[in-house]
Amino acid sequence: MSAPPDTVLDVTPEETAAIRAAVLAADLDGLGPGRSLARPEDAADLTAFLTDPRVTDAIYDLPRPFTHENVGRWIVESEALRQAGRRLLILTRDETGRIAGYSCVSVWPERSAAELAGALRADRQSGGQGGAGALHSFGWIFQALKVRMMCLTAAVDNVRSAKLIDAAGFVRMGAREVVRPDGTTRTSLYWEVTAAQWRARWG
Ligand SMILES: CC(C)(COP(=O)(O)OP(=O)(O)OC[C@H]1O[C@@H](n2cnc3c(N)ncnc32)[C@H](O)[C@@H]1OP(=O)(O)O)[C@@H](O)C(=O)NCCC(=O)NCCS
């Protein structure tokens, strides 16, 4: 499951509380059109979306196998974590209402840190949307959720992710063993960036 950054920041109770409040108050319109928090009634559409291996094969922390029950439980769990200021599970629907992508933002308020995972529908991949969308999302996470650190992981053979994460200015920090929900592990590339590094690069 997603894990907080290796680098540990000093975080006051006031900062922790402000991040929790920011997660609860987050306005998803700032991420772009078609965004909404995943709700239980999205379970069937989200299950169908996740079932495409081109969308999900590279992502380790999803509720496999992709049954309606498992995905529905993930949505409910994510809403409970959102209420605690710890997760945002966000869907993007296109103009026809089909799911075009998902993002899962994990937040550790007491560490002033967040991580982003996500995927685009296969027909939207490799056309520049992911890179542009991820860059915008990283900036939004720093600004809207008020965290001071982000970390990211990617499978060692996930060339597109590695390119877009490097291009965004994240700093490679070697490898990390990530733990799948079934307890098995995967070796991943690991990056961090601080809010100060982000602002120095992107303003
Ligand atoms: C990862 C993902 C979000 C990237 O979005 P995307 O729209 O496909 O990627 P982009 O078109 O913006 O390309 C990102 C980079 O990869 C490069 N790229 C695109 N397609 C490529 C391909 N088939 N092979 C190698 N590089 C490729 C692009 O040139 C770009 O690099 P550049 O900035 O140096 O030019 C998307 O591919 C996806 O959802 N993949 C499946 C799920 C996944 O891997 N999620 C991330 C887990 S960490």
The ligand as a Gaussian input file, in Angstrom:
#p B3LYP/6-31G(d) Opt

LIG

0 1
 C        1.396000       6.973000     -17.197000
 C        0.386000       7.803000     -17.975000
 C       -0.523000       8.575000     -17.008000
 C        1.188000       8.801000     -18.836000
 O        0.314000       9.577000     -19.591000
 P        0.419000       9.606000     -21.191000
 O       -0.562000      10.589000     -21.683000
 O        0.317000       8.212000     -21.703000
 O        1.920000      10.089000     -21.376000
 P        2.443000      11.281000     -22.277000
 O        1.943000      11.146000     -23.683000
 O        2.191000      12.573000     -21.566000
 O        4.001000      10.957000     -22.297000
 C        4.813000      11.037000     -21.136000
 C        6.242000      10.821000     -21.617000
 O        6.395000       9.509000     -22.143000
 C        6.764000       9.569000     -23.521000
 N        6.025000       8.511000     -24.200000
 C        4.732000       8.519000     -24.581000
 N        4.416000       7.338000     -25.108000
 C        5.530000       6.571000     -25.061000
 C        5.824000       5.248000     -25.416000
 N        4.896000       4.443000     -25.968000
 N        7.088000       4.773000     -25.200000
 C        8.051000       5.562000     -24.638000
 N        7.795000       6.841000     -24.247000
 C        6.567000       7.325000     -24.459000
 C        6.385000      10.941000     -23.996000
 O        7.178000      11.365000     -25.092000
 C        6.641000      11.769000     -22.769000
 O        8.025000      11.996000     -22.590000
 P        8.670000      13.413000     -22.949000
 O        7.998000      14.397000     -22.010000
 O       10.115000      13.204000     -22.677000
 O        8.324000      13.652000     -24.370000
 C       -0.504000       6.925000     -18.919000
 O        0.315000       6.347000     -19.909000
 C       -1.229000       5.812000     -18.183000
 O       -2.302000       6.012000     -17.671000
 N       -0.603000       4.610000     -18.154000
 C       -1.181000       3.442000     -17.493000
 C       -1.184000       3.564000     -15.977000
 C        0.126000       4.005000     -15.394000
 O        1.201000       3.591000     -15.812000
 N        0.012000       4.877000     -14.387000
 C        1.134000       5.470000     -13.690000
 C        1.624000       4.603000     -12.603000
 S        3.054000       5.370000     -11.813000

